[in-house]
Amino acid sequence: MAKDIDKRIIADFVAAGVDFVTSVPCKQLAGVIETLDQTPAIKHVPSNKEDEGMGLCAGAFMGGARPAIFMQNTALGVVVNTLATLIQFYQIPLPMLISYRGEVGEPVACQVEMALHTKAILNQLHIPTYHFHKADDVAGLPGILTHTQMCAKPVAILTDASFWKDAT
């Protein structure tokens, strides 16, 4: 079933017109990234860091593409300035598929600290946030992607360990 979720997520991004994605390596997002690499409709440019990836997305958007970024919440603190002064200032519609590390079911203890701050940071930045807990939540993705384009804002889609576990 995990492969089905990965394919469904990427198909929803393609259907929404997303044609450029950058990603930072993440164990929870590995299947989605693998599926992305097999999808010719989307140019995938891996990134070393999330803030670098947001710069790539901004450039892609200004060049006429519809970008997205796949990342971990643990780097959210690093991208606050980039989100506010680049993505939000220039009204770039940027769907952010974010593995929400540190929640119940997280096997790595150091991930917990950023989980405590993730939603508060997104809320402070006024970024619409959607939290996927179970595999069925993916049904809301097309509407979220449409909303992102309509409001010309970044949107966070948090996918926690229970979502990925339910998808297997």
C-alpha positions in Angstrom: 0.0 0.0 0.0 2.9 2.4 0.6 3.8 2.4 -3.1 0.1 3.2 -3.8 0.3 6.2 -1.5 3.5 7.4 -3.0 2.0 7.1 -6.5 -1.2 8.9 -5.4 0.7 11.8 -3.9 2.9 12.3 -7.0 -0.2 11.9 -9.3 -2.0 14.6 -7.3 1.0 16.9 -7.7 1.1 16.3 -11.5 -2.7 16.8 -11.7 -2.3 20.2 -9.9 0.3 21.3 -12.5 3.3 21.0 -10.3 6.2 20.6 -12.7 9.3 21.3 -10.5 10.1 19.7 -7.1 13.2 19.9 -5.0 13.7 17.6 -2.1 16.0 17.0 0.8 16.7 13.4 1.7 14.3 11.9 4.3 13.7 8.3 5.3 9.9 8.9 5.6 9.7 10.6 2.2 12.0 8.1 0.4 9.2 6.3 -1.4 7.6 9.5 -2.6 11.0 10.8 -3.8 11.7 7.5 -5.6 8.3 7.8 -7.3 9.1 11.4 -8.1 12.3 10.4 -9.8 10.3 8.1 -12.1 7.8 10.8 -13.1 8.8 12.6 -16.3 6.1 15.3 -15.9 8.0 16.8 -12.9 11.6 18.0 -13.0 13.2 16.8 -9.7 16.3 18.7 -8.5 17.6 17.3 -5.2 18.8 19.9 -2.7 21.4 19.8 0.1 19.5 22.1 2.4 15.9 23.3 2.7 16.7 27.0 2.4 18.7 26.2 -0.8 15.7 24.2 -2.0 13.3 27.2 -1.4 15.7 29.3 -3.5 15.5 26.8 -6.3 11.7 26.8 -6.0 11.6 30.6 -6.2 13.8 30.6 -9.3 11.6 27.9 -10.9 8.5 29.9 -10.1 9.9 33.1 -11.6 10.8 31.1 -14.7 7.2 30.0 -15.1 7.2 26.7 -13.3 4.9 25.5 -10.5 7.2 24.4 -7.7 7.0 22.3 -4.6 9.4 21.2 -1.9 9.6 17.9 0.0 11.4 18.3 3.3 11.5 17.5 7.0 10.1 19.7 9.7 13.4 19.5 11.6 14.8 22.1 9.2 11.8 24.5 9.5 13.8 26.8 11.9 16.5 27.2 9.2 14.0 28.3 6.5 12.0 30.9 8.5 13.8 33.8 6.9 13.6 32.4 3.4 9.9 31.7 3.8 9.1 35.2 5.0 11.4 37.3 2.8 11.4 35.3 -0.4 8.5 32.9 -0.7 5.8 34.9 1.1 7.0 38.4 0.0 6.9 37.4 -3.6 3.6 35.5 -3.2 5.0 32.2 -4.4 2.5 29.4 -4.1 4.6 26.7 -2.6 3.2 23.4 -1.5 5.6 21.9 1.2 5.2 18.2 1.7 6.8 17.9 5.1 7.7 14.7 7.1 6.6 15.6 10.6 9.3 14.0 12.6 9.1 13.8 16.4 5.5 12.8 16.9 4.2 9.6 18.6 5.9 6.7 16.8 9.1 8.6 16.0 12.1 6.3 16.7 14.7 9.1 16.9 14.6 11.0 20.2 16.3 14.1 19.0 13.6 14.7 16.5 11.0 15.4 19.2 12.3 18.9 20.0 11.4 20.4 16.6 8.1 18.7 16.6 7.2 20.8 19.7 7.8 24.0 17.7 6.7 23.1 14.1 3.1 24.1 14.2 3.7 27.2 16.2 6.3 28.4 13.7 4.0 27.8 10.8 1.1 29.5 12.6 3.3 32.5 13.4 4.2 32.8 9.7 0.4 32.5 8.8 1.1 29.4 6.7 -2.0 27.2 6.2 -1.1 23.8 7.7 -2.7 20.4 7.1 -1.7 17.4 9.1 -2.0 13.9 7.7 -2.3 11.2 10.4 -3.8 8.3 8.4 -3.5 7.2 4.8 -7.1 8.3 4.0 -6.1 11.9 4.7 -4.3 11.9 1.3 -7.8 12.3 -0.2 -7.6 16.0 0.8 -4.3 16.6 -1.1 -5.9 17.8 -4.5 -7.9 20.5 -2.7 -4.9 21.6 -0.7 -2.8 21.9 -3.9 -5.5 23.9 -5.6 -5.8 26.2 -2.5 -2.1 26.8 -2.6 -2.3 28.1 -6.2 -5.4 30.1 -5.5 -4.1 32.0 -2.5 -0.5 32.3 -3.8 1.0 31.3 -0.5 3.1 28.5 0.9 1.1 25.6 2.4 2.4 23.0 4.7 1.3 19.4 4.5 2.6 17.6 7.5 2.9 13.8 7.2 3.6 12.1 10.5 4.9 8.6 11.4 1.4 7.3 11.9 0.5 8.4 8.3 3.4 6.5 6.8 2.8 3.5 9.0 -0.9 3.4 8.0 0.2 3.6 4.4 2.2 0.4 4.6 
